[in-house]
Amino acid sequence: MDHVRSATLSAKAQVEALFDSLALEYARERDRQVSFLSQKAIAIDFLGSAKGRLLEVGCGPAVMTPELVAMGFEAHGIDVSCEMVRRARQRMAGHPLEKHCTFAVDDVERLHFSEGSFDAVLCMGVLEYLPRYSRALGEISRVLKPGGVAVIALPNRASAYHVVRDGYRALRALNPATATQAKATVERR
């Protein structure tokens, strides 16, 4: 049992270190990445007309927070990465809706919120880093009010984005100049 517990903690520490190291890149570039912009549009559409308190699991550097608070949510962002949370606070400092959001380091498998605390939960790019989804999904369900909205995104290797990306990589391996032209064309669309 102790071996399993230390392996789980070790895996979480690795994920935390990974996202601490990626925080600056995410803060600078995430909101310009085609795949993220597509996911963001879909997530916002899925949230629909929901209002109230929203928990954003894996909030990163608050790339989605300005839109979420503009939609009328009181947004509570959590992330396993201290550096992501620091960048989130930094991004929202001075924003006109800054008082409508909070950020904290937290673990989706052991959320520090009461049962039924949120009208909506948004969880993008998180579950794939866990050895099992069940504990996280149980916690999301626990903190979500009855009738609340949960939007959960997982990577799909068969998605149009991944197919195009893999094609681009194959093209680049054959001819780097042609690949650069193809990438520019895709990004303009």
N, C-alpha and C positions, 0 to 999 in steps of 0.2 A: 504494500500500500504506500509506504513512504517513497519507494522508487517511482511509482506512478505520479504521486504528488510533486516530487522534485522535477520529473520530466515535464509535467504540465507547467510548472513555474518557470522552468528553463525555456520552454517554448514561448511562453508569454514574455519573458524577458528579452528573447530574441526579437519578437515582434515589436516590442516597445523600442528597442535599440534601432531596429530598421526604420521605424517611422520617425523617431527622433532625428535620424540622419537624413530623412527625406523631407522634413518639414519646410525648409527654406525653398526647395524646388517646388513643392506643392503650393506654397504661398505665392510664388512668382509665376508659375506656369499652369497650374491645374485648371484654372478657369478659361484657358485657351485651348485645351485639348479636346479634339473632336469627340472622342469617345465619352469623356466626362460631360461635355455639353449635351450630348444626346441623352445620357443617363439622367442628367439634371432635369431636362425638359420632361422626360417621361415621369420621373418621381414627382415633380410639381403637378403634372396633370393628374396623376393617381391620387394625390392629396386632395384634389378637387376643391370642394367648398368647405372642407374641414376648417375649424377655427379652434382657438383655445390654447392649451399647453401642448407643446410638441417636444419630444425627446429625440435629438439627433445623435444616434449611436455612431461613433467613428466620425466625429465632426471635422476632424482635421483642422486646417487653419481657417475655418469658418467661411469657406468658399460659397456655401449655399445660404448661410445665415442672413445676409442682407435681403435676399428674396423671401425667405421664410418669415422674417419679421414684417416685411412689407405686405405679405399676404394676411397679416393680422395675428400670426402666432406669437405666443410667448415661448421663445425657443430656449431649450436647455441642451447645450451640446456637451457630450462626453467623449473622451478619447483615452486610450491606454497610454498615449505618448504625452509626456509633460511638455515637450517642445511644441507639439501640435496645439496643445491647449494654450500655451504662451502666445503662439502666433495667432490663434483665434481671438484671444483678448486684445492683442495688438491691432488686428484688422478692424475690430469693431469699436475700438477706443475713438471717441469723437463722432461716431456715426449718429445721425439724428435719432435712430431707434435703438441706440445702445442699451437703454434701460429695459428693453424687452427681450434681452438675452443674457444667459449666464453660461459659463464654461467650467468644467471640472474634469480632473483625472478620475476615471472610474472603470470598472470591469463589467462588461455586459453579462457575464456569468454570475455576478453578485452585485446587482444594482442597489444603490443606496437611496431608493425612493420607495414611498409607500405604495401599497396596492391601489390600483386604479388612479394613479396620479396624472396620467396623460390622455389627452384626446386623440393624439396621433404619435406614432413612432416612425422615424425614418432611419433605416439601417442599410447603408450602401458600402460595399467594400470591406466588410468586417468578418462575416461568418466564414469565409474561405480561409481565414487564418486560425480558425479554431479546430481542434481535433474532432470535436463532435458539435453539432448544432443544438442538440436537445436542451442543454442547460440555458443557453442564450435565448432560445425561442421561448422557453418557459418563463424566463425573467421578463422578456418583452411582453408576453401575454399577461403576466402578473401586474405590471405597471400600467398597462393599457386599460382605459375605462371600457366597460361593456358598450359595444357598438362603436368603439373607436376604430381608427384607420391605422393599419400597419403597412408600410411600404418597405419591402426588403429586396435588395438587389444582390444577385450572385453572378459571377462571371459565367459566360456561356461560350465555349470555344467554337460553336457553330454560328455565332452571331455574324451579321454582315460586317461589323467592324473587324473582328478577328480574321475573317476570310480575306478582306481587303489588306489588312496589315500583313498577314502571312504571304499574300501575293506580292506585296511591295517588297518584303524582305527577300523573296525568291528572285524578283526582278533585279533588285539591288546587287545580289550576289553575281548575277550575270553581267550587268552593265550599270555601274554606279551613276553615270550621267543620266541615263534614261529613268532610273528610279527617282532621282531628285526631281525631274520634270513631272513624273507621275504623282509624287507626293504633293507637289505644289498644286496640281490640278484637283486632287481629292480635297485638300484643305480649303480651296476656294469655294467648293460646293457646299 
